[in-house]
């Protein structure tokens, strides 16, 4: 029979419901028999003891909440009876001993990637067109309209046939009810044949920054854009600058040099105020982009060791199963990749609230630990000064599906990072230079965090979700993993892999991690295109930390 509930850690004084449990359900745990005094929805938690007001609530072995009133044995935890709580943290002893997983099945494996002169290896090969400032967004869009279809990189367009059917029904005098009940014919479009077969596409990034903010914002934006230009998945770039904005082209070039002192990819920077007319700017951009594609079109995939993978660890639309299925599986994969010399990036600092002590203790030295703790404290203080704090991180969807405090959410989110030592702590938008587990300061916002992880060098992003999140990245494959089988079956158009098998007891975490790593290798080699790539989900949102001036 399928398990009804789970204790995640021996110290926990709550259990997680693995399916909907009605009031009166008999619970037998560690020889204690009791009945639920309230119904408990799947993914939510119920108390293992009678709790008094102010008493600690533990999950994953850490403090995640406090009772705001008496909570009876067998009562569900809700926003009405608990409040977010997390332990203080401080510099302590190093705790960097860990059990390396068995990687014998993958030790000699390779993937087929694009080798760059800086030693990195790409899992894809894109050309970028980027604005330095939002004033150039329209010109970037004009170039997109002009280039994508003609070069064979246009995403298959959908729903034109459906609109034509709606128009036909309207012209035929059909009622609103008839139209709402109509079956619309699905459109089918053949993929175009690219002019440059070894280029995966031309990606056009737009944003709302570059001027009007602080100098810190301008420098940070240039660092982010430099991260994309120097990214192993990028063959070259065309940059459009207005000329008078805060984010100057010279700042971008400095940030590129910081990340790659020997940078020699094709890079074309065009300033509209220097060139004059829009027509001259766009024609020059078209010619230089086209010749850049000619220069890089001969690049081909070659074998690379798995140590050349840098995986961004992401979660979004999380639920009460995230921390016990998909995230631990991703953590096991992270430990395997680190053992083989690869890199992983754990970000979303608001979702590390409550596990700071564990992560800081795992840092390889005191300096790294202090840097992490300072970033966490500074970030939370800035949030509090703005009228919020890490405690406000859970979204309505998180709360509805069992993540009712930030510390509950964070304790599960941190499982993506596995158990290996923290080799480096990076502030946004810094780049990964050390193998192993890297902590990167980003918001908890899915797209901003993914955008930053890719700028830091992630050449694959694995994104776990319990509710379903349709997002991707312009230059990096994003693999979506469901925490539960219901979601996997409900949204197969955006989900690549299912970890609901863990909840159902059909698969071990280790076996699921091996299955996930096999999939990663095929994606990294270009053999499989994840759903986010197929759907053209090219989401790109820089993190704005300052104010507008």
Helices and strands as residue ranges (DSSP letters): E 5-6, E 14-17, E 26-29, E 32-35, E 45-47, E 56-59, E 62-67, E 82-84, E 110-115, E 121-122, E 126-131, G 134-136, H 137-151, H 160-171, H 176-181, E 201-205, H 215-229, E 234-241, H 249-259, E 266-271, H 272-275, H 278-296, E 302-305, G 306-308, E 310-315, H 326-339, E 343-346, G 349-352, H 356-361, H 366-385, G 390-392, H 396-400, H 406-413, G 414-417, E 422-426, E 436-440, H 446-455, E 460-465, E 477-482, H 485-490, E 497-498, H 500-503, H 509-524, H 531-534
